Amino acid sequence: MSKHDVESIKTGSNHLRGTLLDSLADAATGALADDDTQLSKFHGIYQQDDRDTRDERRKRFLAPDHSFMIRARVPGGVCTPEQWLAMDAIATTLANDSLRLTTRQAFQFHGVLKGDLKPSLQAIDRVLMDTLAACGDVNRNVMCTPLPELSAVHRDTVAAADGLSEHLTPATTAYHEIWMDREKVSGGPDEEPIYGKTYLPRKFKVAFAIPPQNDVDVQAHDLGFVAIEENGALAGFNVTVGGGMGATHGDPATYPLLAQVLGFCTPEQVNAVGETIVTIQRDFGDRGNRKHARFKYTVEDHGLEWLREEFERRAGFALAPPRTYHFTDNGDRYGWQQGDDGLWHLLLYIQNGRIRDTEHAKQLTGLREIAHLGVGEFRLTPNQNVALAKIPEAEKDTVDALTREHGLDAHEQLSALRLNAMACVALPTCSLAMAEAERYLPDLLGRFEALLERHGLGGEAITVRMTGCPNGCARPYLAEIGLVGKAPGRYNLHLGAAFDGTRLNRRVGENMDERQILSTLDEWLGRYASQREAGERFGDFVTRQLTNETPEAAHA
């Protein structure tokens, strides 16, 4: 499908309705009509098929084994026990018996059949959640550091993220008409005051970070807000623009970029900043070439000063000069933490975000039982883990017992390397995947751990991220060790990102198989063990070796 076709589909969709109702009613196929597969993304739905069985079905002259992925929006990753139980019920009755936590703090369900789409979305709606704009050419799930109750700054920042998410949600009533069986609103087509008839040229992503943690990888996003604390209160946010992870193999015109700081805004200006930046991308983003349509290329093509002038013209105010801040890491902090309100938060490790019951651990059951306690909240993290938040002191022992009983205490036994690793879904469901990721990384990490032990680095925390294609869903270009799928069993190897998520890595090997990857890492880890400076992170060491710069110069 050409890029022009996608724009035409959006223009003629009657604000995202298309012929989705007809597609859903067509019992002759498990798929949607071609145009509707594009529109369904705006409703949080991706049509997929089982790639493990695709070739065999083709040989037998059978249609692909179609099913759907549903993504539920969870602004800031905040989820009540009631909502968690609803997500669990969908996973176990309508999907594939697993619940997938994404790198954007959302839920994903895989293996949903066409006839179960409407019941799934209605179940999500009943607990005051939705899937609208979880995908598609709009602003997607707004991310935020997941434990806002740790301080007043956290509470105010997550409130700002939630407010901006609501402000940038599409206004169309098509979602409720199609999926909730609500009557069509009379008086003509919907109005989209922010997006217009054609929405955005491509997807748009927003994140809020709270220093010193950069768990959201704020500079990987189209628009970022870095919380600035002064005298124990939220003074406002540094605004970052033009980040993005996606690229295309063999196309040098596509590449990952880190966002740049545009200025500083007050908490009251957040919605105006978000809307203004989105409308600039709406009007100036490239609609002729979807590979060049992300906001990062708009900023690259026009320049930061142009963007600042256009922003001031539209917003009617200027951003203040940015404030200073400092990040220390982009990982999760496992275990118990206590907030300033006396409540407790327990952050648990979930391997690659996949929650299921296995013979080794009953994580899905365990989290269901914790949700049945009806206390606190669940918080999805940007690193595919889950935090049990706002737990009263009196419930700590009960929660601890349930986590141990169901194998949810893995963070206490696993290596620092494994706790700082994540992978995208990739095969067998993602249509873009060129190689394995989620199913392969756990085994490969075992081989990495053996290398670390051999070089006396067993306790070293190094970020490792793997994706099945170059689109960057697991943000591999911000990993100290990044593996990007190129073909079955082959990956591009990237090394040298900053441990705090403020520097991209570099490609050091292309189209490598496992033997080549391990050999290259063996060499680098050996050099790191013998030549590193005191306190030097692996990514900083690699960058210093490759550029003969100090880590400070490399950051600049």
Helices and strands as residue ranges (DSSP letters): H 3-11, H 20-25, H 34-42, E 45-49, H 54-59, E 66-72, G 75-77, E 78-79, H 81-93, E 99-101, E 107-112, G 114-116, H 117-126, E 143-144, G 148-150, H 152-167, H 174-179, E 206-209, G 218-220, E 223-230, E 233-241, E 260-265, G 267-269, H 270-284, G 290-292, H 295-302, H 304-315, E 335-338, E 344-348, G 351-353, E 354-355, H 363-372, E 377-380, E 386-391, G 393-395, H 396-405, G 410-412, H 416-419, E 421-423, H 441-454, E 464-467, G 476-478, E 481-487, E 490-495, E 506-512, H 514-531, H 538-547, H 551-555
